[in-house]
Amino acid sequence: MPRPIEALIHPDALAHNLGRARALAPDAKVWAVVKANAYGHGIERAFEGLRGADGFALLDLAEAQRLRDLDWRGPILLLEGVFEPRDLELCSRLGLWHAVHCTEQIDWLAAHKTHVPHRVFLKMNTGMNRLGFAPQAFRVAWARLNVLPQVDEISLMTHFSDADADRFGRSGIAHQVAAFHEATHDLPGERSLANSAATLRHCADAGVRADWVRAGIMSYGGVPDYPEHDAAHWDLKPAMTLRSRLIAVQQVQPGDSVGYGSSFVAEAPLRIGVVACGYADGYPRHCPTGTPVLVDGQRTRTVGRVSMDMLTVDITHLPAAGLGSEVTLWGQGPQGQTLAIDEVARAGGTIGYELMCALAQRVPVQAERSLR
């Protein structure tokens, strides 16, 4: 039999989470963000659960092609735009919308020969300081695009750096919203401001909600403002479950150590379960003793260091647990219990986004059949 570890993708959870974005922004359209291979879930596996979106947003032309191959005929937005002039040819062929965030991309458009004008999203840098035109340069960029025959409609967008928390004692997005609206108040075109954090926390403000919201991590059940809020607070469901089984059980006595480096030493008699999962599967090596895990749906803790192919858990208080018991590393347990990926990530000193994207290639992944 194959090694007993697998990841399950839950289309119904994806659809539910997308519905939460719609409920929070009822008069806006929703981008389902599927960059990084749908945050590690797999575009093809996630598509069924997210196909109710108004459009898909991503980075790679190859991923855009995969969506078209799935017979998606709606909008696809390249969030970073094109990377070289010839990318515009594929945008024309696939009917892609794309961000414009620098003068070079405008130059490439001006030289591009196409019979079908492009829909572009002109990006403003309102304080994130990654991509986009500064507010004082934004209108010049808009004017250049507006006279190009290669450009059809110009939409306007920005990205928030602190939508998941307060900044300097005030709303983390207030200064960026003000900068955006001051520079664009009299320009035509649809707007897109809200990422997942802003959709969850700030969409009561119509100026933030705008015409499009970008449902990224929330689509997958991750919480951008964890631990201030958890998935239950936002009514989000985990879209990925990583599960394995116990492959051995050890009895240890006081003074016995477990794992490399003897970092864990038992203070009492313990039953230790050995799980077929390690950092080579994408589980965080830095997760310390005490990281939560479910065994047969019951909550317990890891003990000792995570090794390449195995980790160890305390099953002393779970007398029925033994060889073959199901272990939920994150996601949905066997009887409907939930272990949030954000909780595991926090124990490992990282964020749920990274765990989703870092799932190792050797882990088999399958999508559940949708119940809808």
C-alpha positions in Angstrom: 0.0 0.0 0.0 1.2 3.6 -0.5 2.5 5.7 2.4 -0.6 6.7 4.4 -0.5 10.5 3.8 -2.8 12.5 1.6 -4.3 16.0 1.1 -8.0 16.4 0.4 -9.5 19.4 -1.3 -13.0 20.3 -0.4 -15.0 21.9 -3.2 -18.0 22.6 -1.0 -15.8 24.5 1.4 -14.4 26.6 -1.5 -17.9 27.4 -2.7 -19.0 28.3 0.9 -16.1 30.6 1.4 -16.7 32.3 -1.9 -20.3 32.8 -0.8 -19.0 34.5 2.3 -17.2 37.1 0.1 -20.5 37.7 -1.8 -22.4 38.1 1.4 -19.9 40.6 2.7 -19.8 42.6 -0.6 -23.3 41.9 -2.0 -23.1 44.7 -4.6 -19.6 43.9 -5.8 -18.2 41.3 -8.2 -15.8 38.7 -6.8 -12.4 37.7 -8.1 -11.4 34.2 -7.0 -7.7 34.5 -6.6 -6.0 31.3 -7.8 -2.3 32.4 -8.0 0.4 29.9 -6.8 -1.7 27.0 -8.3 -4.7 28.1 -6.2 -2.7 28.5 -3.1 -1.4 25.0 -3.4 -4.8 23.4 -3.8 -4.5 22.9 -7.5 -6.3 25.0 -10.1 -8.1 22.0 -11.6 -9.1 20.7 -8.2 -10.3 24.1 -6.9 -12.1 25.1 -10.1 -15.4 23.3 -9.3 -15.7 25.0 -6.0 -14.8 28.5 -7.3 -16.4 28.5 -10.7 -19.2 30.6 -9.2 -16.9 33.6 -9.1 -17.2 36.5 -11.5 -13.6 36.1 -12.6 -10.3 34.5 -11.7 -7.2 36.4 -10.8 -3.7 35.0 -11.0 -0.1 35.7 -12.0 1.1 33.2 -14.6 0.1 32.9 -18.3 0.4 29.1 -18.0 -2.2 29.1 -15.2 -4.4 31.3 -17.3 -4.2 28.8 -20.1 -5.2 26.0 -17.7 -8.3 28.0 -16.8 -9.2 28.4 -20.4 -8.6 24.7 -20.9 -11.2 24.1 -18.2 -13.6 25.9 -20.5 -13.7 29.1 -18.3 -14.8 31.9 -20.7 -15.2 34.6 -18.1 -12.6 37.3 -17.0 -9.1 36.3 -16.1 -6.9 39.0 -14.6 -3.1 39.0 -14.4 -2.5 40.7 -11.1 1.2 41.6 -11.9 0.5 42.3 -15.6 2.8 41.1 -18.3 6.5 40.5 -17.8 7.7 41.2 -21.4 6.2 42.6 -24.6 5.4 39.2 -26.2 3.2 38.3 -23.3 0.6 40.7 -24.7 0.2 38.3 -27.7 -1.1 35.6 -25.4 -3.3 38.1 -23.6 -4.9 38.9 -26.9 -5.3 35.2 -27.8 -6.7 34.2 -24.4 -8.7 37.3 -23.8 -6.9 38.2 -20.6 -7.3 41.4 -18.6 -4.0 42.6 -17.0 -2.7 45.0 -14.5 -0.5 47.9 -15.6 1.8 49.1 -12.8 4.8 50.7 -14.6 5.7 52.9 -17.6 7.4 50.1 -19.4 4.1 48.1 -19.6 2.4 51.2 -21.1 5.3 51.4 -23.7 4.8 47.7 -24.5 1.1 48.2 -25.0 1.7 51.2 -27.3 3.9 49.0 -29.5 1.5 46.0 -29.5 -0.3 45.1 -32.6 -3.8 43.8 -31.9 -7.3 43.8 -33.4 -9.0 43.5 -30.0 -8.2 46.3 -27.5 -7.2 45.1 -24.0 -9.0 45.6 -20.7 -6.4 46.9 -18.2 -6.3 47.5 -14.5 -4.2 50.5 -13.7 -2.5 50.0 -10.3 -1.8 52.7 -7.8 0.9 52.4 -5.1 -0.9 53.9 -2.1 1.6 52.8 0.4 2.4 49.1 -0.1 5.5 50.1 -2.1 5.7 47.1 -4.3 3.9 47.7 -7.5 2.0 50.6 -9.0 2.2 54.3 -9.9 2.5 56.8 -7.1 -0.7 58.9 -6.7 1.0 62.0 -8.2 2.0 60.0 -11.3 -1.3 58.0 -11.6 -3.3 60.5 -13.7 -0.4 60.8 -16.3 -0.3 57.0 -16.6 -4.1 57.0 -17.0 -4.0 59.7 -19.7 -1.3 57.7 -21.7 -3.4 54.6 -21.6 -6.6 56.4 -22.4 -5.3 57.5 -25.8 -4.0 54.1 -26.9 -6.1 52.3 -29.5 -4.7 49.1 -28.0 -6.6 49.8 -24.7 -10.4 49.4 -24.3 -11.5 49.9 -20.7 -9.3 51.1 -17.9 -10.1 49.9 -14.4 -8.4 51.2 -11.3 -6.9 49.2 -8.5 -4.7 49.3 -5.4 -3.5 46.9 -2.7 -3.6 47.3 1.1 -0.6 46.6 3.3 -2.4 46.6 6.6 -6.0 45.6 6.1 -5.6 42.8 8.6 -4.8 45.1 11.5 -4.8 48.6 12.8 -1.9 50.9 11.9 -0.6 53.6 14.3 -3.8 53.3 16.3 -6.2 53.8 13.4 -7.6 51.8 10.6 -4.8 50.1 8.7 -6.3 51.2 5.4 -7.6 54.7 6.0 -4.5 56.5 4.6 -4.4 54.3 1.5 -8.1 54.6 0.8 -7.8 58.4 1.1 -4.9 58.5 -1.3 -6.7 56.3 -3.8 -9.9 58.3 -3.9 -8.2 61.7 -3.9 -6.3 60.7 -7.1 -9.2 58.9 -8.9 -12.4 60.6 -7.7 -13.2 62.0 -11.2 -11.8 59.2 -13.3 -14.1 56.7 -15.0 -13.8 52.9 -14.7 -14.4 50.1 -12.3 -12.5 49.9 -9.0 -10.9 47.1 -7.1 -9.4 47.7 -3.7 -10.4 45.0 -1.2 -8.2 41.9 -0.7 -9.4 39.2 1.7 -8.6 41.1 4.8 -10.4 44.2 3.6 -13.3 42.1 2.4 -13.7 40.6 5.9 -13.0 43.7 8.0 -13.9 46.8 6.0 -16.5 46.1 3.3 -19.2 47.9 5.2 -17.5 50.9 3.6 -18.7 51.2 0.0 -15.5 53.0 -1.0 -13.5 50.0 0.0 -16.0 47.4 -1.4 -16.0 49.2 -4.8 -16.8 47.2 -7.9 -14.6 44.1 -7.4 -13.3 42.4 -4.3 -10.4 39.9 -4.5 -11.1 36.8 -2.5 -7.7 35.2 -1.9 -6.8 33.4 1.3 -10.4 33.6 2.5 -11.5 31.4 -0.4 -9.4 28.6 1.0 -10.6 29.0 4.6 -7.5 30.9 5.8 -7.9 33.9 8.1 -5.7 37.0 7.4 -6.2 38.5 10.8 -5.5 35.3 12.9 -5.2 35.1 15.9 -7.4 38.2 16.5 -10.1 36.3 14.7 -10.4 32.7 13.6 -12.2 30.9 10.8 -15.3 30.3 12.9 -15.6 34.0 13.6 -15.7 34.7 9.9 -17.7 31.6 9.1 -15.0 30.2 6.8 -14.3 26.5 6.2 -11.0 24.8 5.6 -10.6 23.8 1.9 -7.6 21.6 2.4 -7.1 18.7 4.8 -3.7 17.1 5.4 -4.1 13.7 7.0 -2.1 10.6 7.7 -2.1 7.7 10.1 -0.2 6.3 13.0 2.4 3.8 11.8 3.9 2.9 15.3 3.3 3.3 19.0 6.0 3.6 21.6 5.8 3.5 25.4 8.2 5.9 27.1 9.1 6.3 30.7 10.1 9.3 32.8 13.5 10.5 31.6 13.1 9.0 28.2 13.6 11.4 25.2 11.7 11.5 21.9 13.2 12.4 18.6 16.3 14.1 17.3 18.3 16.2 19.7 16.4 14.8 22.7 14.5 18.1 22.8 11.6 16.4 24.5 12.1 14.5 27.7 9.1 12.7 29.3 8.2 13.7 32.9 5.7 10.8 33.2 4.9 7.6 31.4 3.5 8.3 28.0 2.2 6.6 24.9 3.7 8.1 21.8 2.2 7.7 18.3 4.4 8.0 15.3 2.8 9.7 12.3 3.8 9.3 8.6 4.3 13.0 8.0 7.4 15.2 8.2 8.9 18.3 6.9 9.5 16.6 3.5 5.7 16.6 3.2 5.5 20.3 3.9 4.8 20.1 7.6 6.7 22.9 9.3 9.9 21.6 10.8 9.9 24.4 13.4 6.6 23.3 15.0 7.5 22.8 18.6 6.2 20.3 21.2 2.6 21.2 21.9 1.6 22.0 18.3 -2.1 20.8 18.0 -3.0 17.7 16.0 -6.1 15.5 15.8 -5.9 11.7 16.3 -9.1 9.9 15.5 -10.7 13.4 15.6 -9.5 14.1 19.2 -7.2 16.9 19.9 -3.7 16.2 21.2 -0.2 17.6 20.8 3.0 16.9 19.0 6.1 16.0 21.0 9.7 16.4 20.1 11.2 17.6 16.8 9.6 17.1 13.4 11.8 14.9 11.3 11.9 14.5 7.5 9.3 11.7 7.2 7.8 11.4 10.7 6.5 13.3 13.7 5.4 12.1 17.1 2.3 12.8 19.0 1.1 12.2 22.6 -1.8 9.6 22.7 -1.5 8.9 26.4 -5.1 10.1 27.0 -6.4 8.3 23.9 -6.5 4.7 24.8 -8.4 3.6 21.7 -5.7 5.2 19.4 -3.2 2.8 17.9 -1.6 1.6 14.7 -3.7 2.9 11.8 -5.5 5.7 13.7 -6.3 8.6 11.5 -4.3 11.8 12.1 -5.4 15.2 11.0 -2.5 17.6 10.6 -4.8 20.4 9.6 -8.3 20.8 8.1 -11.4 18.6 8.6 -11.3 15.7 11.0 -13.0 12.4 10.5 -16.2 13.3 12.4 -16.4 16.9 11.3 -13.9 18.3 13.8 -11.7 21.2 12.5 -8.1 22.0 13.1 -7.4 25.4 11.6 -4.3 25.6 9.4 -3.7 29.0 10.9 -3.3 27.5 14.4 -0.7 25.0 13.2 1.1 27.7 11.2 1.3 30.0 14.2 2.9 27.3 16.3 5.5 26.9 13.5 6.2 30.6 13.4 4.6 31.1 10.0 1.2 31.7 8.3 -1.4 29.5 6.8 -0.7 30.8 3.3 2.8 29.3 3.4 1.6 25.9 4.6 -1.0 25.7 1.8 1.6 26.6 -0.8 4.4 24.5 0.6 2.6 21.1 0.4 5.2 18.8 -1.0 4.9 17.3 -4.4 5.2 13.8 -3.0 1.9 14.1 -1.1 -1.0 12.7 -3.0 -3.8 15.2 -3.5 -7.3 14.6 -4.5 -10.6 16.5 -4.6 -13.6 15.3 -2.8 -16.8 15.0 -4.8 -18.9 18.0 -4.4 -22.2 17.5 -2.4 -23.9 20.4 -4.1 
